[in-house]
Amino acid sequence: MPPGAAVTAVAVCTALALTAPAARADDKPGNEGFSIKDPRITESSGLVASRAHPGIYWTHNDQDKGAFLYAVDSRTGKTVATITMTGVGTPRDVEAISMGPDGQLYVGDIGDNLGGKWSFVWVYKLPEPRQLKDQSIRAEQYVVKYSDGPRDAESLMVHPKTGRIYIADKKEDGEGSLYEGPPPARLSTSGANIFKRVADIDLWATDGAFSPNGKQLALRGYLGGVSYKWEGPGGKIKREGRLSVPLQRQGESVAFSPDGTRLMFGTEGAQSDVEPRDVEGAGGPGGASSDGSGADTDDDGLFGGGYKGAALALAAVLLAFFGVKRLFRRR
């Protein structure tokens, strides 16, 4: 994109952000938006709410100088603990983080920007620390292979009831797939863990998250998102509608708030913002949607509020800009 066009796009994005409906604040820890203050965190690619520490979100860079996780206090935006994962190799492209029902953090080193260069990827598992302080924690490392060959992925989700790991691949043409890992008891640290394709995903997905009750799967992309009703086991899903996703410079992450009433949308970049959106029908301040799904059931719009038309007009330009910029930066 020419420099002038990029500046214009950024200016319009800023205007749209200023006119977007502001999320209402409440007094529940972890429900309000925040900005990540830590200058080390410039490529926040995954986000998950802490289970042990109210108001804390875990995040990571997609490419870092080590195997690091950061605990960010949503009330201040400051990093309150840095975790160094030991017992794992050098991370290649860490794209996602999720929380299991066992109180374990699952980290997805699953990115592959060349669309199949890596014959395998990794998932790391480690206990969420009881104390928020800088420390090293030993993690288990799982080799992951897909049943139908290598692929790029940025979305890893652990079901909050079954503990099973799911990965959504990243397909630019909107013809993605959802993959299901082995049962938790059968995960192996010595051999490859085969993830099998179980469902279609009609989104260029950059992250995903299960609702705390396990009944909803939310997937986001750069410029939109889709809500699915979870009808497992076996990864059975039913499309509910589109999510109200904020327009961000490079939307990379999504997480449910601890109480499940809000979706928290994050983006890459220095001093990046995490923006909340009410999950309608979940008992939050946004009220109930007609189908109780927490999704925008108007399939003609990717965004909530009165700026849908303008956002859609920019979609193709912004998508090309962000995608090409990201690809060449990684290479």
KENUVO-222369 format. One line per 10 residues: their letters; for each residue x, y, z of C-alpha. Coordinates in steps of 0.05 Angstrom, whole numbers. Each point is the difference from the previous one (the first is absolute). Example, Ala and Ser with C-alpha at 12.3 -4.5 7.8 and 13.67 -1.06 7.14 Angstrom:
REM KENUVO-222369
as	246/-90/156 | 27/69/-13
//
This chain:
REM KENUVO-222369
mppgaavtav	0/0/0 | 28/69/-17 | 18/43/60 | -56/50/-15 | -52/-55/-2 | 25/-29/65 | -5/67/35 | -70/10/-27 | -21/-69/25 | 29/13/69
avctalalta	-36/67/3 | -67/-31/-18 | 11/-56/50 | 12/52/54 | -64/35/-18 | -39/-64/1 | 29/-19/67 | -22/67/29 | -71/-10/-25 | -5/-72/22
paaraddkpg	-47/-15/59 | 40/3/64 | -1/-62/43 | -32/12/68 | 45/-9/60 | -20/-40/61 | 34/-19/65 | 18/-72/-17 | 75/-12/-6 | 20/-17/-71
negfsikdpr	-62/29/-34 | 28/68/-20 | 44/17/-59 | 72/19/10 | 65/18/-36 | 62/-44/7 | 55/45/27 | 60/-47/-1 | 48/23/-55 | 23/-72/-9
itessglvas	-69/-21/-24 | -5/24/-71 | -32/-61/-34 | -53/-23/48 | -30/-59/-37 | -38/-38/53 | -42/18/61 | -33/-38/56 | -30/20/67 | 34/-26/62
rahpgiywth	-40/-49/43 | 41/9/63 | 11/76/-2 | -61/46/-11 | 12/55/-51 | 63/-33/-30 | 7/-20/-73 | 56/-43/-28 | 31/19/-66 | 63/-11/-42
ndqdkgafly	36/25/-61 | -5/-43/-62 | 75/5/-9 | 43/14/61 | 71/-8/24 | -21/-57/45 | -58/-42/24 | -36/55/39 | -70/11/26 | -23/66/29
avdsrtgktv	-52/12/54 | -33/67/-14 | -45/34/52 | -62/25/-37 | -10/54/52 | 66/34/-15 | 25/-31/-65 | 66/-16/34 | 37/-67/-1 | 1/-29/71
atitmtgvgt	37/-64/-16 | 43/-30/-55 | 2/-76/-6 | 57/-35/-35 | -20/-68/-25 | 55/-52/8 | 3/-71/-27 | -20/23/-70 | 39/14/-62 | 9/68/-33
prdveaismg	-70/25/-19 | -12/13/-74 | -66/38/-5 | -42/1/63 | -71/21/-20 | -49/-20/54 | -12/-14/74 | -58/-33/35 | -19/-24/70 | -21/-72/14
pdgqlyvgdi	-48/-25/53 | 60/-27/38 | 27/70/13 | 54/-10/-52 | 21/50/-52 | 5/-27/-71 | 44/38/-48 | -4/-11/-75 | 66/6/-39 | -42/-15/-62
gdnlggkwsf	15/56/-50 | 26/-17/-69 | 0/61/-45 | 27/-39/-59 | -63/-44/0 | 30/-68/14 | 75/7/10 | -1/-34/68 | -16/-74/1 | -21/8/72
vwvyklpepr	-16/55/51 | -1/3/75 | -47/10/58 | 28/16/69 | -36/-13/66 | 18/29/67 | -36/14/66 | -25/70/12 | 44/27/56 | -30/11/68
qlkdqsirae	43/62/11 | 7/57/-49 | 75/11/-3 | 55/-8/-51 | 18/-74/-1 | 17/-61/-43 | -50/-56/-7 | 12/-66/-33 | -49/-16/-56 | -19/-63/-36
qyvvkysdgp	11/2/-75 | -46/-37/-48 | 16/-12/-74 | -62/13/-43 | -13/-25/-70 | -63/8/-41 | -35/-60/-31 | -1/33/-69 | 69/33/-1 | 35/63/25
rdaeslmvhp	-35/67/2 | 2/70/30 | -42/12/63 | -8/54/52 | -59/-24/41 | 6/-51/57 | -57/-13/48 | -6/-47/59 | -71/-21/16 | -15/22/72
ktgriyiadk	-38/-64/17 | 35/-57/-37 | 71/29/-3 | 6/-20/-73 | 43/44/-44 | -26/29/-65 | 36/39/-55 | -31/41/-56 | 44/9/-60 | 8/66/-37
kedgegslye	-26/-1/-71 | -2/65/-39 | -58/-24/-44 | -45/-11/60 | 2/-75/-8 | 33/-17/66 | -7/-62/43 | -5/-17/73 | 46/-55/26 | -10/-42/63
gppparlsts	57/-28/41 | 2/-67/36 | -35/-8/67 | 41/34/55 | 19/-67/31 | 30/-22/-66 | 44/61/-14 | 71/-23/-8 | 65/37/14 | 41/-54/-35
ganifkrvad	-36/-8/-66 | -41/41/-49 | -71/19/18 | -46/-3/-61 | -53/53/-5 | -59/-21/-43 | -44/46/-42 | -70/2/29 | -36/62/-28 | 1/56/-52
idlwatdgaf	17/71/22 | -23/56/-46 | 49/52/24 | 72/22/-8 | 11/-14/74 | 54/35/42 | -24/-24/68 | -56/-35/37 | -29/-14/69 | -51/-43/34
spngkqlalr	-51/33/47 | 11/-20/73 | -61/-46/-2 | 27/-34/-63 | -64/13/-40 | 28/51/-49 | 61/4/-44 | 21/69/-23 | 49/8/-57 | 27/67/-25
gylggvsykw	37/24/-61 | 31/67/-18 | -66/31/-18 | -55/-42/29 | -19/-61/40 | -48/-58/4 | -37/-31/58 | -13/-75/0 | -45/-40/46 | 40/-58/28
egpggkikre	-35/-66/-11 | 58/-47/17 | 28/-50/13 | 38/-10/-64 | 6/74/-17 | -72/7/-23 | -16/74/-10 | -59/41/-26 | 11/69/-28 | -40/52/40
grlsvplqrq	20/67/-30 | 54/52/-6 | 34/32/59 | 4/75/12 | 75/7/-9 | 34/68/11 | 41/28/-58 | 73/-8/21 | 66/11/-34 | 16/-74/-1
gesvafspdg	-52/-40/39 | 35/-62/27 | -31/-24/64 | -67/-13/35 | -18/-25/69 | -62/-5/42 | -2/40/64 | 2/-44/63 | -76/4/9 | -14/-12/-74
trlmfgtega	-39/65/-10 | 50/33/-45 | 48/-16/-56 | 68/34/5 | 31/16/-68 | 75/14/-4 | 47/25/-54 | 74/1/-15 | 44/61/6 | 33/40/55
qsdveprdve	-47/26/53 | -55/-43/-31 | -72/4/24 | -45/-56/24 | -71/19/-15 | -62/-32/32 | -66/-15/-33 | -61/-24/37 | -22/-72/-11 | -74/10/-7
gaggpggass	-43/-52/33 | 55/-17/50 | -29/40/58 | 46/60/-12 | -20/73/-8 | -13/-9/-74 | -66/-37/10 | -23/-60/-41 | 2/-11/-74 | -58/-32/-37
dgsgadtddd	34/-68/-1 | 41/7/64 | 64/-15/-38 | 39/63/15 | 8/11/-75 | -23/50/-50 | -51/-41/-38 | -2/49/-58 | 44/-37/-49 | 9/63/-41
glfgggykga	44/32/52 | 67/-17/31 | -3/55/52 | -51/26/50 | -22/72/5 | -13/52/-54 | 67/-5/-35 | -11/-66/-36 | -4/30/-70 | 64/40/6
alalaavlla	38/-58/30 | -22/-47/-55 | 22/50/-52 | 70/-2/29 | 2/-75/11 | 35/-20/-64 | 53/55/4 | 15/-11/73 | 2/-76/-6 | 50/4/-56
ffgvkrlfrr	42/52/37 | 3/-39/65 | 9/-68/-31 | 55/20/-49 | 36/42/53 | -2/-58/49 | 24/-51/-50 | 60/41/-24 | 19/20/70 | 2/-72/22
r	42/-21/-61
//
